Amino acid sequence: MRSTQSAIAPNFAPSDLMLQVSGLNVYYGESHILRDVDLSVPAGQMVCLIGRNGVGKTTLLKTIMGLLKPRTGEVKFSDIPITQLPTHKRAKLGIGYVPQGREVIPRVTVKENLLLGLEATPEGRKGTAEIPAEIFDLFPVLKTMLSRMGGDLSGGQQQQLAIARALMGKPRLLVLDEPTEGIQPSIILEIEAAVRRIIETRGISVLLVEQHLHFVRQADRYYAMQKGGIVASGLTEDLTRDVIQEFLAV
């Protein structure tokens, strides 16, 4: 049933990989959280990271974003070493991040929340910037709420806003940490459809941490984590009931 990351990575040349994580070890104090993690995200594909709560998924995403520093290991983005780069420089290289909990700014309007995403572009935010129509094509509800405060939106609407804000930075890799957490099923389906459309129309790569099985199956590939390490990987179309039970069941 189990396979390791090596079953995936040799099939791709470095130029085909948007993200490469190699031998990553991360500690909180003396607590060893991530253990020799290897993970790859091919260009133009969605990769889903699955595992029960507390196994290190969010820690891995924070390390990829530069919010945590690894003790050993390397992170490459589009074959560029970024392990030592600060978070804002990773964003300007083209990594968009939607953290768990969304972190929408509550007392700022939806429009201002969106325009803040421009700070991640190489040119930054300039003058009277406008919101591209494609943002509203992906998330129509936001167009009707531009003057509302971010904190007044529902959880599902805030999640759409957070993803849209990340897209304003024109990322080549979108990193999503449990985007369906606490959201009603109908909105989950809308977010799933939007993410797939982003991949198909923009060619963006996606690294997704998710527990919702239907969303997991939208990904091209999966990695399963347990006790801070990658213990299984493969094509999501080959996800067996046993793997789902082991790594997704509560």
C-alpha positions in Angstrom: 0.0 0.0 0.0 2.7 2.5 1.0 5.2 4.2 -1.3 7.8 6.8 -0.6 8.4 10.2 -2.2 11.2 8.7 -4.3 8.5 7.0 -6.3 7.4 10.4 -7.6 10.4 12.7 -7.8 12.6 10.8 -10.3 9.9 11.1 -12.9 10.4 14.9 -13.0 13.5 16.9 -14.1 14.2 19.9 -11.7 12.9 22.3 -14.4 9.5 20.5 -14.2 9.2 21.1 -10.5 7.8 24.3 -9.0 8.7 23.3 -5.5 11.3 20.9 -4.1 11.7 20.2 -0.4 14.7 18.0 0.5 15.8 16.5 3.8 13.9 19.1 5.9 14.3 18.9 9.7 12.5 21.4 11.9 12.5 21.8 15.6 10.5 23.7 18.2 13.2 24.2 20.8 14.5 20.7 21.2 11.3 19.0 20.0 11.9 17.4 16.6 8.8 18.3 14.5 9.7 17.6 10.9 11.9 14.6 10.1 13.8 14.4 6.9 10.9 15.6 4.8 11.1 15.3 1.0 8.3 16.7 -1.1 7.9 18.0 -4.7 5.2 20.0 -6.5 5.3 19.6 -10.3 4.6 22.7 -12.4 0.9 23.1 -13.1 -0.3 20.4 -10.7 -2.1 20.3 -7.4 -0.4 18.3 -4.6 -2.3 17.5 -1.5 -0.7 16.9 1.9 -2.8 14.7 4.2 -2.5 13.5 7.7 -4.2 13.7 11.1 -4.0 16.7 13.3 -0.6 17.4 14.9 1.6 15.5 12.5 3.4 18.6 11.2 1.5 19.7 8.1 1.2 23.3 9.0 4.8 23.4 10.3 5.9 22.2 6.8 3.9 25.0 5.1 5.3 27.6 7.5 8.8 26.4 6.8 8.2 26.6 3.0 7.1 30.2 3.5 10.1 31.1 5.7 8.0 31.6 8.8 10.0 28.8 10.5 13.7 28.0 9.9 14.8 24.4 9.3 17.8 23.1 11.2 18.8 21.1 8.2 17.5 20.6 4.6 16.7 22.7 1.6 13.8 24.4 -0.1 13.9 25.2 -3.8 11.4 27.2 -5.8 11.6 26.9 -9.5 15.0 25.4 -8.9 16.1 28.5 -7.0 17.4 27.9 -3.4 15.1 29.9 -1.1 15.9 28.3 2.3 17.6 31.4 3.6 15.2 34.0 2.1 12.7 35.9 4.2 9.0 35.4 3.7 8.4 38.6 1.8 11.1 37.8 -0.8 9.5 34.3 -1.3 6.2 36.0 -1.9 7.8 38.3 -4.5 9.3 35.3 -6.2 5.8 34.0 -6.8 4.6 32.0 -3.7 1.1 32.9 -2.5 0.1 31.7 1.0 -3.4 31.3 2.5 -2.8 30.3 6.1 -5.1 28.2 8.3 -7.6 30.6 9.8 -7.5 32.9 6.7 -6.1 36.0 8.5 -8.4 38.4 6.7 -8.0 41.9 8.1 -11.3 42.4 9.9 -11.6 46.2 10.1 -10.5 46.8 6.5 -12.8 46.6 3.5 -12.9 43.7 1.1 -11.5 45.9 -1.6 -8.6 47.0 0.7 -7.9 43.4 1.7 -7.7 42.5 -2.0 -5.5 45.4 -2.9 -3.1 44.5 -0.1 -2.3 41.3 -2.2 -0.5 43.5 -4.7 2.3 44.0 -2.2 3.5 40.5 -3.1 4.1 41.5 -6.8 7.6 42.5 -7.8 6.4 46.0 -8.6 4.3 46.3 -5.4 1.2 48.3 -5.0 1.1 51.5 -7.1 -1.4 54.3 -7.3 -5.0 53.6 -8.1 -4.6 49.9 -8.8 -7.7 48.0 -9.9 -8.9 44.5 -9.1 -8.7 42.3 -12.2 -12.1 41.0 -13.5 -10.9 37.4 -13.3 -10.9 37.7 -9.5 -14.6 38.3 -9.6 -15.1 35.6 -12.3 -13.6 33.1 -9.7 -15.4 34.5 -6.7 -18.5 36.5 -7.8 -19.7 37.1 -4.3 -16.7 39.4 -3.6 -17.8 41.9 -6.2 -21.0 42.6 -4.3 -19.1 43.1 -1.0 -16.2 45.4 -1.8 -17.3 48.1 0.6 -18.0 45.7 3.5 -15.5 45.1 6.3 -13.5 41.8 6.0 -14.6 40.8 9.5 -18.3 41.1 8.6 -18.1 38.2 6.0 -19.0 34.7 6.7 -16.3 32.0 7.1 -16.7 30.8 3.6 -16.7 34.3 2.2 -13.5 35.1 4.1 -11.9 32.1 2.7 -12.7 33.2 -0.8 -11.4 36.6 0.0 -8.1 35.2 1.4 -7.6 33.1 -1.7 -8.4 36.0 -4.0 -6.0 38.2 -2.0 -3.2 35.7 -2.6 -4.0 35.6 -6.3 -3.7 39.4 -6.5 0.1 38.8 -6.0 0.2 36.8 -9.3 1.7 33.7 -7.7 3.1 30.7 -9.6 2.6 28.5 -6.5 -0.4 28.8 -4.3 -0.1 27.3 -0.8 -3.4 26.6 1.0 -3.7 25.4 4.6 -7.0 23.6 5.2 -9.1 26.0 3.1 -12.4 24.1 3.8 -12.1 24.1 7.6 -15.4 25.3 9.2 -17.0 26.1 5.8 -20.5 24.9 4.6 -20.5 22.2 1.9 -21.8 24.4 -0.9 -19.0 26.9 -0.4 -16.4 24.1 -0.3 -17.6 23.0 -3.8 -17.2 26.6 -5.1 -13.7 26.8 -3.7 -12.7 23.5 -5.2 -14.0 24.6 -8.6 -12.1 27.9 -8.3 -8.8 26.2 -7.4 -9.1 23.8 -10.3 -9.9 26.6 -12.7 -6.9 28.6 -11.4 -4.7 25.6 -12.3 -6.2 25.0 -15.7 -6.3 28.6 -16.8 -3.2 30.1 -15.2 -1.0 27.1 -14.9 -0.5 27.8 -11.2 0.8 25.0 -9.0 -1.0 24.3 -5.8 0.2 22.7 -2.5 -2.9 22.0 -0.4 -3.3 20.7 3.2 -6.7 19.3 3.4 -8.9 16.8 5.3 -12.0 17.0 3.1 -11.9 13.9 1.0 -13.7 15.3 -2.0 -11.2 18.2 -2.2 -8.3 15.8 -1.7 -9.4 13.9 -4.8 -9.2 17.1 -6.9 -5.4 16.9 -6.5 -3.1 15.2 -8.9 -0.8 13.7 -6.2 -0.8 13.3 -2.5 1.7 13.0 0.3 0.7 11.5 3.7 2.4 12.6 6.9 2.7 10.8 10.2 4.9 11.8 13.2 6.6 14.6 11.2 7.6 12.5 8.3 6.3 11.6 4.8 5.2 8.0 5.0 3.2 7.5 1.8 2.7 9.2 -1.6 1.4 8.6 -5.0 -1.4 9.6 -7.5 -4.6 10.6 -5.8 -6.5 8.4 -8.3 -4.7 5.5 -6.6 -5.8 6.5 -3.0 -7.1 3.3 -1.4 -9.7 3.0 1.3 -6.9 1.8 3.7 -4.8 5.0 3.1 -7.8 7.2 3.5 -8.8 5.4 6.7 -5.2 5.7 8.1 -4.5 9.3 7.2 -7.9 11.1 6.9 -10.3 9.4 9.3 -10.7 11.3 12.6 
